[in-house]
């Protein structure tokens, strides 16, 4: 039973590791054209990454000892070391965090979800205070047939910058809305002109 637990744990950790490596690659790509980039700088977050880095190197040593010194016969021993090795590597080098996101002139990339949200998809932003930090909660549109669509994304931000960033996001959303209304108005005007009889 424990062996299956370690197999499933390793597969899950491996999946999230690959996903987060891919997400981080996109994060670096979007950073090249960023208007604003936010990286998690909380002391607790840094301390946890250091702790998991130490755990990773410990499990590397344990794996080497198992290969060249101990030679364990029980497969669950190998799987437990590999599972912990992959998990510690994930949380040390490619961890989950709401404090890693990027704003570009086309929209916002959210690392945790590996999602790029274009300005036309957004309908609003709300500030949720959390001590010295705050969260900007993006609200997205939900169309017909999108009942399962995620419509809110939290973005961590320093409390002092929350108002300025939320105002900037609202301005982008409003600009897109004005362009949409203007386009709709022009299309309706053109239809009227085509059907108008002189």
Buried (B, 14 or more C-beta within 10 A) or exposed (E): EEBEEBBEBBEBBBEBBEBBEEBBEBBEEBEEEBEBBBBBEEEEBEEBBEEBBEBBEEBBEBBEEBEEEEEEEEEBBBBBBBBBBBBBBBBBBBBBBBBBBBBBEBBBBBBBBBBBBEBBBBEBBEBEEEEEBBBBBBBBEBEEEEEEEEEEBBBBBEEEBBEEBBEBBEEBBEEBBEEEEEEEEEEEEEEEEEEEEE
